[in-house]
Amino acid sequence: MEPNTYDYIVVGAGSAGAVLANRLSASGEHRVLCLEAGTEGSNYLWSRIPIGVAKLIDNPAVNWCYSSEPDDGSGQRRIEVPRGKMLGGSSSINGMVFVRGQAQDYDHWAQLGNRGWSYQDVLPVFKKMESYEGGSDEFRGRDGLLKVTDSKKLSPFYDLMIQAAVKIGIKHNPDYNGADQDGIAMTQATINKGRRQSTAYCYLDPARSRPNLTIETGAMAASLIMEGKTCVGVRYSVRGEAREARAAREVVVSGGSINSPKLLELSGIGQPELLQQHGVDLVHELPGVGENLRDHYSPRVKYAITKKNVSFNDMGHGWRIVREGIKYVFSRKGFLSITSVPIRMYIRTREGLESPDATISVMPFLVERVDRERKLAKERGLTMNINVLRSDSRGSIHIKSADPAEPPAIKFNFLSSELDRTGLLAVMRKARELMATAPLSDVVGEEIAPGLDVQSDEDLLEWVRNNAETTYHPVGTCKMGNDPMAVVDDQLRVHGISGLRVADASIMPTLTSGNTNAPSIMIGEKCAAMMLAAAEAKAAA
Ligand SMILES: Cc1cc2nc3c(=O)[nH]c(=O)nc-3n(C[C@H](O)[C@H](O)[C@H](O)COP(=O)(O)OP(=O)(O)OC[C@H]3O[C@@H](n4cnc5c(N)ncnc54)[C@H](O)[C@@H]3O)c2cc1C
């Protein structure tokens, strides 16, 4: 083989890409190149410490720091779109919340025509990838590479919240990744012994010394090398130097929901008119590339806390933060060691639903912006992230020019669906009901945002338009399926092109009911298994 020729090339070492790099190289039989535009990263201090999220979320050294185009749903604001840019991708900068989603999410994917993606199909994959002590063996994995743990109750606040939730009909369900998602629970997190479990740490580090795996960082893929309708390699640049690598078998694009459709379009795969407009020669018409963008639009509802030592705001200043720092260094415990969203609930906004349609996740603190930096506020409080689980509003992501360095246009089109508007209103009102219920109400003070003067549907929606952020879960821009807008088939092969797959959050046809890291890792696992099975079948033929 030529020195720059590999069996497989994986573009992007994120949640899905890192898994592919590990699994494809595991047997030692295949030469694998993994190209990552970002930095080495796994030794980046803030990416190891759970509380370090605050230092990563706006940090261009390890983050693409995209933002959306202004539109009506965002009150003509630009919404920040952070994405990890280092080994581990967004799993190295995310909130570490671990949620698979509901059985119904995957059964729906199968109903859409995607064979092999029903809940019964993906459950063994979820079990294989994780190592978790709680729950039942029927649903949970015990010896996977990814360590998952429960958030600790660092104050009596969590029990107050659980008691109040139960009073308004939300059951206590310690394992929302088990038999059903319904109810309130402490958050399960990709954290072990106070260390973030990114895919860089869990999947790449154990594989790095393999002679058949090459990981190049600072390697930005600019386009795919196409010979007719076959993908044979990748053009990329390292510190401004143009390079090429060839794939004897397949290229897998795992650049995430923003960058994967961008790379396809830069390579001539997408909507003919759009490509022509930007001077990119058409290789293959696929109208779905960059369409079907979905994300969790998230109003941040804020309350004051009236009692001491309930909110992280008490622990995050003065001598207390020094105490927390010492605690973390010597015992890996305390609030520096846990996810910033330690409790959550999955709820129904109306009668008759088969499963929850909304979620409230609670950050036991208030954040303030000082310049661009996010800091713990001096006031005591809590913040609730409110989401409709399977958002129906759809937007798009498309290139703005043929220059790989130019960020794409991200159009969310939030609140364009009636279902999302009514769902958000109902769950915001449920959050108010919860906060007003004893014993939680004994420690909760004033509603800071939106504030109790904001009551009517119209006023609440106006406040959402002007203030909501996302929960950083873009999916769907290279969706899997067999309809005219599908980009990949159920083996994640790009329709009409050979030698090319996409495997990351972009292939999800619809949003899963929760955060998207666990499903993205599952997609990486499944894609690797399908590719290895295809290689074996070819060898046997
Ligand atoms: C701030 C934040 C908080 C989040 N919190 C949570 C959470 O708590 N729980 C949860 O489940 N999910 C969370 N998410 C979402 C979750 O992390 C993502 O859905 C998931 O990581 C997506 O995986 P992916 O493989 O699709 O993409 P990514 O993990 O983003 O990986 C894509 C990789 O490809 C690289 N890349 C892109 N383009 C190129 C190119 N042209 N050449 C070479 N390399 C390229 C990128 O640098 C990146 O490393 C969060 C995300 C963010 C950003």
The ligand as a Gaussian input file, in Angstrom:
#p B3LYP/6-31G(d) Opt

LIG

0 1
 C      -21.706000      22.603000      24.788000
 C      -22.372000      21.286000      24.505000
 C      -23.038000      20.631000      25.530000
 C      -23.665000      19.405000      25.278000
 N      -24.163000      18.706000      26.319000
 C      -24.556000      17.424000      26.127000
 C      -24.851000      16.572000      27.218000
 O      -24.730000      16.960000      28.383000
 N      -25.237000      15.300000      26.949000
 C      -25.371000      14.834000      25.683000
 O      -25.773000      13.692000      25.505000
 N      -25.089000      15.621000      24.623000
 C      -24.639000      16.873000      24.818000
 N      -24.265000      17.634000      23.759000
 C      -24.451000      17.091000      22.402000
 C      -23.478000      15.947000      22.067000
 O      -22.219000      16.171000      22.652000
 C      -23.389000      15.826000      20.560000
 O      -24.667000      15.543000      20.027000
 C      -22.459000      14.719000      20.090000
 O      -21.189000      14.873000      20.687000
 C      -22.362000      14.755000      18.579000
 O      -21.456000      13.795000      18.141000
 P      -20.953000      13.794000      16.648000
 O      -20.076000      12.616000      16.506000
 O      -22.115000      13.943000      15.760000
 O      -20.118000      15.151000      16.465000
 P      -18.924000      15.748000      17.292000
 O      -18.735000      15.029000      18.577000
 O      -19.133000      17.209000      17.356000
 O      -17.649000      15.401000      16.422000
 C      -17.342000      15.947000      15.184000
 C      -15.826000      15.994000      15.085000
 O      -15.448000      16.200000      13.747000
 C      -14.454000      17.185000      13.687000
 N      -14.539000      17.802000      12.364000
 C      -15.572000      18.532000      11.888000
 N      -15.328000      18.921000      10.623000
 C      -14.127000      18.412000      10.297000
 C      -13.334000      18.474000       9.117000
 N      -13.747000      19.134000       8.017000
 N      -12.129000      17.844000       9.116000
 C      -11.707000      17.154000      10.211000
 N      -12.413000      17.082000      11.352000
 C      -13.622000      17.696000      11.394000
 C      -14.787000      18.118000      14.820000
 O      -13.714000      18.937000      15.192000
 C      -15.223000      17.145000      15.891000
 O      -14.139000      16.673000      16.650000
 C      -23.651000      18.863000      23.964000
 C      -22.975000      19.527000      22.943000
 C      -22.328000      20.713000      23.199000
 C      -21.579000      21.390000      22.082000

